[in-house]
């Protein structure tokens, strides 16, 4: 079928070029006609030229119907594009005279049979221009009709009917146990509606899936259709909105008409916030086309007409901007929040995405799930894919922990800036900055576990510290937030204590710390101002973030808020300074190890804290070797410019040599 389609497309694409070639040939033919010079001679002038031996070329064409000869040729002194033409009576004596002169004067003499004697050729020459004109006319007529047909299809629904080629079931959806239970009733209703009707139960007309991007909302909707084995129409909210007013509403009507003909069925509307935003809001007024489309959708979902057997599933990551009329019972009766997966959910998701990947023995999905809190299902799939790509790039047959670590860093911070060159002073500054974060994380009781510290630049950061909560919590205490702020300030404190100078490297740390402290004061009631919520997110549609906050305080209270924020941050800063001064030896130990190894894992940090030195190096594990040892090994292997390469580059070069050997 695809081959036939490709052939049709090729033929269709060749038609314009074919007509262009015909036009060019016609232009060339006409140009030749107009460039040629034809001199019309009289009978006497022609005979004089024969007698005076001026004829150089002669061509005789008999015309039986006209009883004449048409003679064309060239005379002495003619140019290449110049000829003569003469018409003489048709008789045998004339032909004998021409033959005699040709033999006497030795010029080129040719005769042509009468073209009019062949009726088929005559008919063919007469029909060719007519066929060409009709063909060109039909071509442009078909093009015009096709354009008119597409313009008439503006009001047709853009919803596509899913096929069974890529059928998805609940087995393919991991980590959404409660969410799958919420939508399982829809499947039971589609399979056996009488069971519900006997008890007078009404199945929800619509289910709204809400949650952050990448959590599996679309996958869950496809799984519902796959389990129910019913027609599944899917469309994006932006497909309803068009330039012309009324087109979106027409598409909504057509979509429900198609669904009624195939009921029972499912309709999935992805990113419904594109068409379902609140009406009559925003700084710039409403949007007539979008609002008419929304009105039609509201009417179809719960209007005077009956749409029995049609269930609508919609997905959005912006439920705060949806119109209240869309969320009321009778339309989207059930709202299911698809949250980020917990540790068990992440483990199940990793199992699904690792089925077609070859993992090394040291890579365990349980440990990987512990190290990836806050990752969505899409992030986890991307992490394993990045690890597989790195393994292929390094010519490995299995995915090792080295590729998983690098892939995690890539997903969080971007690729390593291995080509970025900075001085030893900058390296030392970054090392002590990251070591300051690590010391605070190690010494605070409720702080997160330090999983990894590196001074290899990624993205806009010169280095970073990966800290993971020891256990996942539903809510955070005041102590947790204060220790989190203290950890964020540890980098600046280390710079101030060691170098008696401060740098711009703590900009992102301050931004995060300020947001946490302001939320503590204005939203969580965790300050001396009392248990009051002074700010809250309104989430108004079409408005920017600065307009979204509702401030319920005066100017005097605003000054008190600033005072409280400054007090909390200063207390956390003093606490961080106290901890780092008490653990100055540990700070130097971690910083020196970072300068030597560039990257420290949790196991290495724990060993370093317990024993005061790094574990013995093993030549079979290049990642655990120091930068100095790697350069010595690279020197033995005759790697070019080894002294200018950083640790990541040296590991790559040495692994390539090992794979070749």
SULWODA-V896260 format. One record per residue. N is the residue number from 0. RES is the residue in three letters. PHI is phi in whole degrees, 0 to 359 (* if undefined). PSI is psi in whole degrees, 0 to 359 (999 if undefined). D_FIRST is the distance of its C-alpha to the first C-alpha in Angstrom with 2 decimals. Layout:
# SULWODA-V896260
n	res	phi	psi	d_first
N	RES	PHI	PSI	D_FIRST
N	RES	PHI	PSI	D_FIRST
This chain:
# SULWODA-V896260
n	res	phi	psi	d_first
0	UNK	*	319	0.00
1	UNK	294	323	3.81
2	UNK	295	317	5.43
3	UNK	297	320	5.24
4	UNK	296	318	6.21
5	UNK	296	320	8.65
6	UNK	296	319	9.98
7	UNK	297	319	10.71
8	UNK	295	323	12.36
9	UNK	294	314	14.27
10	UNK	298	318	15.50
11	UNK	296	324	16.50
12	UNK	286	338	18.29
13	UNK	277	340	20.10
14	UNK	302	312	21.68
15	UNK	301	322	24.42
16	UNK	291	325	25.39
17	UNK	296	315	25.62
18	UNK	295	326	27.95
19	UNK	295	319	29.89
20	UNK	297	317	30.52
21	UNK	298	319	31.75
22	UNK	295	319	34.05
23	UNK	295	318	35.42
24	UNK	297	320	36.15
25	UNK	297	320	37.91
26	UNK	295	317	39.96
27	UNK	297	319	40.99
28	UNK	297	315	41.95
29	UNK	294	323	44.04
30	UNK	296	320	45.59
31	UNK	295	322	46.71
32	UNK	295	314	48.19
33	UNK	286	335	50.15
34	UNK	280	337	51.33
35	UNK	283	142	52.80
36	UNK	254	122	56.44
37	UNK	244	119	57.46
38	UNK	262	120	61.20
39	UNK	274	121	62.16
40	UNK	255	154	65.28
41	UNK	276	170	67.77
42	UNK	299	317	68.74
43	UNK	293	319	72.04
44	UNK	297	322	70.47
45	UNK	294	316	68.03
46	UNK	296	320	70.92
47	UNK	300	320	72.98
48	UNK	295	324	70.15
49	UNK	294	314	69.94
50	UNK	294	327	73.69
51	UNK	271	9	73.89
52	UNK	60	37	71.13
53	UNK	266	350	68.91
54	UNK	281	127	65.70
55	UNK	251	339	63.35
56	UNK	204	141	60.23
57	UNK	216	135	59.76
58	UNK	225	123	56.86
59	UNK	249	128	57.66
60	UNK	239	111	55.27
61	UNK	285	141	56.82
62	UNK	239	95	56.21
63	UNK	296	321	57.36
64	UNK	293	322	56.99
65	UNK	270	354	59.04
66	UNK	59	41	61.50
67	UNK	220	164	61.23
68	UNK	253	134	60.14
69	UNK	259	120	58.03
70	UNK	244	128	59.16
71	UNK	235	151	57.55
72	UNK	176	192	58.78
73	UNK	230	146	60.50
74	UNK	251	167	64.16
75	UNK	297	132	66.15
76	UNK	91	358	65.70
77	UNK	286	151	62.25
78	UNK	278	176	59.61
79	UNK	296	324	56.14
80	UNK	262	20	54.58
81	UNK	243	131	57.58
82	UNK	220	170	57.96
83	UNK	240	163	60.17
84	UNK	218	136	59.54
85	UNK	211	146	62.00
86	UNK	242	126	61.95
87	UNK	232	162	64.65
88	UNK	297	149	65.57
89	UNK	274	111	63.86
90	UNK	201	157	66.51
91	UNK	291	328	67.14
92	UNK	295	322	70.08
93	UNK	294	317	67.97
94	UNK	295	320	65.44
95	UNK	297	322	68.31
96	UNK	295	319	69.78
97	UNK	294	319	66.54
98	UNK	295	319	66.17
99	UNK	298	314	69.83
100	UNK	294	326	69.48
101	UNK	293	322	66.32
102	UNK	288	326	68.22
103	UNK	286	315	71.26
104	UNK	265	353	69.62
105	UNK	54	56	66.74
106	UNK	247	167	63.88
107	UNK	288	124	60.21
108	UNK	228	121	59.89
109	UNK	228	150	56.68
110	UNK	236	148	56.00
111	UNK	235	139	52.77
112	UNK	291	160	52.20
113	UNK	291	116	51.97
114	UNK	297	334	48.33
115	UNK	288	346	49.22
116	UNK	287	339	49.85
117	UNK	262	99	46.05
118	UNK	293	328	44.87
119	UNK	294	313	41.18
120	UNK	297	322	41.19
121	UNK	296	317	43.20
122	UNK	294	322	40.76
123	UNK	296	315	37.84
124	UNK	295	330	39.65
125	UNK	285	329	40.45
126	UNK	275	333	36.89
127	UNK	304	311	35.10
128	UNK	298	322	36.51
129	UNK	294	317	35.71
130	UNK	297	318	32.05
131	UNK	298	316	31.72
132	UNK	296	316	33.38
133	UNK	295	322	31.27
134	UNK	296	315	28.00
135	UNK	298	318	29.11
136	UNK	296	317	30.23
137	UNK	294	324	27.02
138	UNK	299	309	25.03
139	UNK	291	330	27.33
140	UNK	293	318	27.48
141	UNK	295	321	23.73
142	UNK	298	318	23.96
143	UNK	294	319	26.92
144	UNK	294	323	25.32
145	UNK	294	319	22.29
146	UNK	294	322	24.86
147	UNK	294	322	26.90
148	UNK	295	318	24.04
149	UNK	293	326	23.33
150	UNK	291	329	27.08
151	UNK	284	343	27.29
152	UNK	272	7	24.74
153	UNK	304	322	27.23
154	UNK	276	358	28.53
155	UNK	284	148	25.27
156	UNK	290	143	24.93
157	UNK	267	6	22.92
158	UNK	293	135	22.78
159	UNK	252	142	19.47
160	UNK	271	121	18.85
161	UNK	289	144	18.57
162	UNK	262	172	16.26
163	UNK	270	7	17.76
164	UNK	294	318	15.91
165	UNK	246	57	18.90
166	UNK	292	130	21.56
167	UNK	246	135	25.01
168	UNK	238	179	28.27
169	UNK	295	340	31.93
170	UNK	295	333	31.99
171	UNK	274	354	29.97
172	UNK	252	111	32.51
173	UNK	249	150	35.77
174	UNK	81	7	39.05
175	UNK	236	58	38.74
176	UNK	296	307	40.78
177	UNK	293	323	42.61
178	UNK	295	322	39.68
179	UNK	293	326	37.57
180	UNK	294	324	40.53
181	UNK	296	324	40.71
182	UNK	262	358	37.19
183	UNK	293	333	37.29
184	UNK	297	326	38.99
185	UNK	298	321	35.93
186	UNK	293	316	33.97
187	UNK	299	321	36.86
188	UNK	293	317	37.00
189	UNK	293	329	33.33
190	UNK	277	320	33.67
191	UNK	219	78	37.15
192	UNK	291	336	38.39
193	UNK	297	326	41.33
194	UNK	300	324	43.10
195	UNK	279	322	43.48
196	UNK	293	328	44.27
197	UNK	296	328	47.13
198	UNK	265	5	48.96
199	UNK	75	17	48.30
200	UNK	278	140	46.24
201	UNK	251	122	43.86
202	UNK	288	145	40.86
203	UNK	304	135	40.41
204	UNK	284	332	38.29
205	UNK	213	146	37.31
206	UNK	234	125	37.44
207	UNK	256	120	37.91
208	UNK	265	118	37.12
209	UNK	242	148	39.44
210	UNK	159	171	40.02
211	UNK	297	162	39.79
212	UNK	296	144	36.52
213	UNK	84	8	34.65
214	UNK	271	353	36.28
215	UNK	105	27	33.14
216	UNK	293	312	33.13
217	UNK	295	320	29.37
218	UNK	297	321	28.85
219	UNK	294	320	31.41
220	UNK	295	320	29.71
221	UNK	295	325	26.37
222	UNK	292	324	28.44
223	UNK	299	315	30.09
224	UNK	294	322	26.81
225	UNK	292	321	25.71
226	UNK	289	322	29.10
227	UNK	282	338	29.29
228	UNK	58	49	25.81
229	UNK	235	164	25.54
230	UNK	303	141	23.15
231	UNK	229	108	23.55
232	UNK	264	134	23.36
233	UNK	230	143	24.04
234	UNK	204	154	25.27
235	UNK	264	149	27.68
236	UNK	299	329	31.05
237	UNK	288	343	30.66
238	UNK	288	344	27.70
239	UNK	278	329	30.32
240	UNK	276	128	32.67
241	UNK	229	176	32.31
242	UNK	291	322	34.74
243	UNK	269	136	35.64
244	UNK	291	133	37.78
245	UNK	101	343	36.36
246	UNK	292	317	32.64
247	UNK	298	317	32.62
248	UNK	297	321	34.54
249	UNK	297	322	32.16
250	UNK	292	324	29.20
251	UNK	296	315	31.24
252	UNK	299	316	31.94
253	UNK	294	324	28.34
254	UNK	296	317	27.32
255	UNK	289	328	30.01
256	UNK	295	317	29.14
257	UNK	297	320	25.57
258	UNK	293	323	27.17
259	UNK	297	323	29.71
260	UNK	291	340	27.15
261	UNK	244	17	25.66
262	UNK	294	147	29.05
263	UNK	284	144	29.99
264	UNK	204	172	27.83
265	UNK	244	141	28.27
266	UNK	241	124	28.09
267	UNK	249	122	28.34
268	UNK	249	109	29.78
269	UNK	274	146	30.00
270	UNK	50	58	32.90
271	UNK	292	344	34.47
272	UNK	295	343	37.49
273	UNK	294	333	35.64
274	UNK	240	345	36.17
275	UNK	255	21	38.84
276	UNK	292	159	41.68
277	UNK	301	140	45.18
278	UNK	274	145	46.04
279	UNK	72	25	49.01
280	UNK	240	168	49.37
281	UNK	104	162	49.39
282	UNK	281	335	51.55
283	UNK	256	15	49.55
284	UNK	88	182	49.22
285	UNK	272	181	46.24
286	UNK	234	107	42.79
287	UNK	302	315	42.42
288	UNK	296	314	38.64
289	UNK	294	319	38.36
290	UNK	291	323	41.27
291	UNK	294	322	39.94
292	UNK	297	316	36.64
293	UNK	297	318	38.67
294	UNK	300	319	40.87
295	UNK	293	322	37.97
296	UNK	296	319	36.59
297	UNK	298	319	40.10
298	UNK	294	318	40.40
299	UNK	292	326	37.12
300	UNK	286	322	37.99
301	UNK	208	67	41.52
302	UNK	246	209	42.48
303	UNK	284	333	43.65
304	UNK	278	156	40.29
305	UNK	261	129	39.16
306	UNK	240	55	35.91
307	UNK	293	140	36.39
308	UNK	86	0	33.75
309	UNK	251	122	32.35
310	UNK	243	131	33.21
311	UNK	254	130	32.80
312	UNK	242	127	32.75
313	UNK	236	155	33.47
314	UNK	228	143	34.13
315	UNK	200	152	36.47
316	UNK	252	12	38.80
317	UNK	229	64	41.16
318	UNK	293	340	42.54
319	UNK	290	342	45.81
320	UNK	260	359	44.39
321	UNK	285	151	42.83
322	UNK	291	136	44.54
323	UNK	301	328	46.98
324	UNK	295	337	45.74
325	UNK	281	336	42.32
326	UNK	262	357	43.95
327	UNK	286	159	46.33
328	UNK	300	141	46.11
329	UNK	104	341	43.90
330	UNK	245	270	41.16
331	UNK	264	87	40.58
332	UNK	292	326	42.98
333	UNK	238	132	42.27
334	UNK	241	119	42.12
335	UNK	248	122	41.08
336	UNK	270	119	42.06
337	UNK	261	100	39.78
338	UNK	270	174	42.22
339	UNK	295	142	42.13
340	UNK	289	149	42.24
341	UNK	276	190	45.56
342	UNK	296	321	46.25
343	UNK	291	321	44.94
344	UNK	295	319	41.78
345	UNK	296	323	41.23
346	UNK	295	317	41.74
347	UNK	295	320	39.10
348	UNK	295	319	36.60
349	UNK	296	326	37.36
350	UNK	297	318	36.75
351	UNK	295	315	33.22
352	UNK	278	350	32.35
353	UNK	260	6	34.19
354	UNK	299	320	32.35
355	UNK	261	18	30.20
356	UNK	239	145	33.10
357	UNK	262	108	36.03
358	UNK	262	146	39.26
359	UNK	289	166	42.68
360	UNK	294	330	45.51
361	UNK	280	351	47.41
362	UNK	269	113	44.58
363	UNK	246	135	45.08
364	UNK	294	330	42.98
365	UNK	294	314	46.16
366	UNK	294	323	47.90
367	UNK	294	323	44.83
368	UNK	294	324	44.68
369	UNK	293	329	48.39
370	UNK	273	359	47.92
371	UNK	236	50	45.18
372	UNK	292	142	46.77
373	UNK	87	356	45.14
374	UNK	279	137	41.71
375	UNK	274	173	38.77
376	UNK	299	321	35.81
377	UNK	294	323	33.79
378	UNK	295	319	36.80
379	UNK	293	320	37.01
380	UNK	296	319	33.36
381	UNK	294	323	33.91
382	UNK	298	310	37.15
383	UNK	295	325	35.67
384	UNK	293	319	32.81
385	UNK	297	321	35.46
386	UNK	296	320	37.54
387	UNK	295	319	34.70
388	UNK	297	320	34.09
389	UNK	295	320	37.84
390	UNK	297	320	38.02
391	UNK	294	318	35.36
392	UNK	297	328	37.22
393	UNK	267	9	40.42
394	UNK	60	40	38.94
395	UNK	259	153	39.73
396	UNK	266	344	38.14
397	UNK	227	160	39.03
398	UNK	269	117	39.46
399	UNK	262	176	43.22
400	UNK	294	334	45.38
401	UNK	298	316	45.79
402	UNK	290	325	42.12
403	UNK	294	317	42.27
404	UNK	298	314	45.39
405	UNK	296	321	43.94
406	UNK	294	321	40.72
407	UNK	299	316	42.92
408	UNK	296	322	44.88
409	UNK	295	317	41.78
410	UNK	294	320	40.46
411	UNK	281	315	43.93
412	UNK	239	350	45.31
413	UNK	98	174	42.71
414	UNK	293	153	42.79
415	UNK	292	138	46.22
416	UNK	272	73	47.86
417	UNK	290	338	48.93
418	UNK	273	351	49.69
419	UNK	286	128	52.06
420	UNK	252	129	55.65
421	UNK	219	159	58.58
422	UNK	287	168	62.22
423	UNK	295	329	63.99
424	UNK	296	317	65.72
425	UNK	294	321	62.43
426	UNK	299	319	61.21
427	UNK	293	320	64.43
428	UNK	299	314	64.11
429	UNK	294	320	60.60
430	UNK	298	314	61.72
431	UNK	289	327	64.64
432	UNK	298	310	62.64
433	UNK	290	326	60.04
434	UNK	296	326	62.85
435	UNK	298	316	64.55
436	UNK	300	317	61.54
437	UNK	294	319	61.46
438	UNK	297	315	65.20
439	UNK	298	317	65.04
440	UNK	296	327	62.09
441	UNK	282	330	64.00
442	UNK	263	339	67.30
443	UNK	279	136	66.45
444	UNK	294	319	66.39
445	UNK	261	15	63.54
446	UNK	282	164	61.52
447	UNK	285	156	58.01
448	UNK	287	137	57.58
449	UNK	278	114	57.14
450	UNK	266	327	53.98
451	UNK	197	140	53.73
452	UNK	229	134	55.64
453	UNK	214	150	54.55
454	UNK	247	14	55.79
455	UNK	282	123	52.62
456	UNK	293	138	51.51
457	UNK	221	134	48.18
458	UNK	61	230	46.99
459	UNK	265	359	50.15
460	UNK	263	142	52.29
461	UNK	283	341	54.60
462	UNK	186	177	54.23
463	UNK	201	162	53.66
464	UNK	238	116	54.88
465	UNK	270	116	52.49
466	UNK	237	128	54.38
467	UNK	242	136	52.96
468	UNK	302	142	54.87
469	UNK	296	329	56.59
470	UNK	211	147	55.24
471	UNK	281	130	52.86
472	UNK	244	150	54.85
473	UNK	283	325	54.09
474	UNK	218	162	56.67
475	UNK	252	143	58.86
476	UNK	272	171	62.67
477	UNK	296	321	64.92
478	UNK	297	319	65.86
479	UNK	300	315	62.22
480	UNK	292	319	61.65
481	UNK	296	319	64.93
482	UNK	290	329	64.17
483	UNK	294	318	60.70
484	UNK	295	320	62.38
485	UNK	299	319	64.95
486	UNK	295	323	62.28
487	UNK	294	331	60.62
488	UNK	273	354	64.04
489	UNK	297	327	64.76
490	UNK	294	314	63.26
491	UNK	295	321	65.49
492	UNK	297	318	68.52
493	UNK	297	320	68.04
494	UNK	299	316	67.89
495	UNK	293	320	71.07
496	UNK	287	316	73.00
497	UNK	279	314	72.11
498	UNK	256	357	71.91
499	UNK	53	32	74.10
500	UNK	207	155	71.35
501	UNK	238	152	68.22
502	UNK	235	181	64.86
503	UNK	273	4	61.80
504	UNK	291	344	59.74
505	UNK	265	15	60.44
506	UNK	301	311	58.81
507	UNK	292	326	55.83
508	UNK	297	317	58.22
509	UNK	294	322	60.43
510	UNK	299	314	57.56
511	UNK	294	317	56.50
512	UNK	296	319	60.13
513	UNK	295	320	60.97
514	UNK	296	319	58.09
515	UNK	295	314	59.19
516	UNK	294	319	62.84
517	UNK	295	321	62.19
518	UNK	295	323	60.14
519	UNK	298	319	63.04
520	UNK	281	314	65.55
521	UNK	265	337	63.69
522	UNK	242	322	61.24
523	UNK	266	350	62.39
524	UNK	67	34	66.14
525	UNK	255	55	67.03
526	UNK	207	179	69.94
527	UNK	289	351	73.53
528	UNK	287	348	72.37
529	UNK	100	173	71.77
530	UNK	284	74	68.94
531	UNK	231	144	67.54
532	UNK	259	109	64.08
533	UNK	267	340	64.72
534	UNK	223	147	61.14
535	UNK	209	152	57.90
536	UNK	278	117	54.32
537	UNK	281	324	53.70
538	UNK	69	35	49.99
539	UNK	292	141	50.07
540	UNK	290	146	46.81
541	UNK	72	355	46.32
542	UNK	263	150	49.52
543	UNK	288	172	49.88
544	UNK	295	325	51.17
545	UNK	293	335	54.73
546	UNK	271	351	54.95
547	UNK	282	337	53.66
548	UNK	275	133	56.85
549	UNK	262	119	59.57
550	UNK	256	115	62.98
551	UNK	252	57	65.77
552	UNK	206	163	68.69
553	UNK	267	181	71.29
554	UNK	293	325	72.10
555	UNK	295	319	74.72
556	UNK	292	325	72.20
557	UNK	300	322	69.76
558	UNK	292	322	72.52
559	UNK	294	324	73.07
560	UNK	298	314	69.36
561	UNK	299	321	69.56
562	UNK	295	316	72.70
563	UNK	296	317	71.14
564	UNK	298	316	68.05
565	UNK	296	321	70.29
566	UNK	296	315	72.46
567	UNK	295	315	69.58
568	UNK	294	320	68.04
569	UNK	295	320	71.48
570	UNK	297	317	72.26
571	UNK	295	323	68.99
572	UNK	294	316	69.73
573	UNK	296	322	73.23
574	UNK	295	319	71.94
575	UNK	297	320	69.41
576	UNK	295	321	72.23
577	UNK	295	316	74.45
578	UNK	295	317	71.87
579	UNK	290	324	71.04
580	UNK	295	323	74.74
581	UNK	289	337	75.44
582	UNK	239	43	72.60
583	UNK	296	324	73.06
584	UNK	296	318	73.01
585	UNK	295	322	69.64
586	UNK	299	312	68.32
587	UNK	296	322	69.50
588	UNK	297	313	68.16
589	UNK	291	320	64.60
590	UNK	296	317	64.67
591	UNK	295	322	65.90
592	UNK	295	323	63.25
593	UNK	294	320	60.57
594	UNK	296	330	62.00
595	UNK	274	317	61.86
596	UNK	257	342	58.57
597	UNK	69	328	56.74
598	UNK	222	133	54.90
599	UNK	237	132	56.50
600	UNK	268	174	54.77
601	UNK	299	318	56.32
602	UNK	296	319	57.62
603	UNK	292	321	59.24
604	UNK	293	317	60.81
605	UNK	298	318	62.23
606	UNK	295	321	63.68
607	UNK	295	317	65.09
608	UNK	293	322	66.82
609	UNK	282	321	68.25
610	UNK	251	347	69.43
611	UNK	82	5	69.94
612	UNK	205	165	67.81
613	UNK	282	153	64.27
614	UNK	296	157	63.32
615	UNK	298	142	63.72
616	UNK	283	146	60.89
617	UNK	240	128	58.71
618	UNK	295	340	57.20
619	UNK	278	353	54.16
620	UNK	238	94	53.26
621	UNK	294	327	52.91
622	UNK	295	331	52.23
623	UNK	274	354	55.64
624	UNK	279	152	57.54
625	UNK	284	165	59.49
626	UNK	296	322	58.72
627	UNK	295	315	61.84
628	UNK	295	322	60.92
629	UNK	296	320	57.40
630	UNK	292	324	58.89
631	UNK	294	319	61.33
632	UNK	293	321	58.53
633	UNK	295	326	56.49
634	UNK	295	320	59.61
635	UNK	294	327	59.87
636	UNK	274	1	56.24
637	UNK	60	44	56.87
638	UNK	278	129	54.27
639	UNK	291	142	54.71
640	UNK	55	35	56.04
641	UNK	298	328	56.27
642	UNK	289	342	59.09
643	UNK	264	354	56.91
644	UNK	270	145	54.03
645	UNK	274	184	53.96
646	UNK	295	315	53.37
647	UNK	298	320	49.59
648	UNK	292	320	49.21
649	UNK	295	319	51.65
650	UNK	299	318	49.87
651	UNK	298	314	46.55
652	UNK	295	318	48.25
653	UNK	291	323	50.15
654	UNK	293	324	47.13
655	UNK	297	319	45.25
656	UNK	294	320	48.27
657	UNK	297	319	48.45
658	UNK	293	324	44.82
659	UNK	293	320	45.39
660	UNK	292	999	48.56
